[in-house]
Amino acid sequence: MEERRIDMRKATPEERAQGMKEAQLCFKINHTMPYTDEYNAMVHELFGEFGEGSRLMPPTTVVRGHNVKIGQRVVVMNNSLFMSAGGITIEDDAMVAANVQLISNNHDPQERQILTCKPVVLKRNCWVGAGSTILPGVTVGENAIVGAGSVVTKDVEPNTVVAGNPARFIKKL
């Protein structure tokens, strides 16, 4: 998987404005009653795609929400963190428990103003347990389960359970 690099010192005025708009939108989402037309409209505005029947529970932190694609009937519980410069895709019927971090970017260790970016993909019907962290470049396979509190550093095969720090294979489903 190819790494993309973003030099934050070279952001255009339009990119900075978009970042500010998305930060303000995220703040508004976190201070608006869920399950209202107003709340739903803001969620759809924040994300690049937000599928029918999907649910996002506040509070949430989303950076570069335009790089996030959420399929249909997805559930994202409270205190989620989306660092999405590298892109985040959550396919249909996936479940993301509370306090999960989806991290698709990091900082270059020598030049910290440069983001190193690789996409995060949660495949159909997977479940990411509470307090887990999914790191850049990771794909969680279809029907897979990530145990609570796991740190996922490499791809998770379909129909498997992984857990731990770093996450390791537990069993086949």
Salt bridges, closest charged atoms under 4 A:
GLU3 OE2 - ARG5 NH1 3.69
ASP7 OD1 - ARG9 NE 2.87
GLU22 OE2 - HIS66 ND1 2.81
GLU45 OE2 - LYS21 NZ 3.42
GLU91 OE2 - LYS123 NZ 3.35
ASP93 OD1 - ARG73 NE 2.70
ASP108 OD2 - ARG5 NH2 3.09
GLU111 OE1 - ARG9 NH2 3.37
GLU142 OE2 - ARG124 NH2 2.85
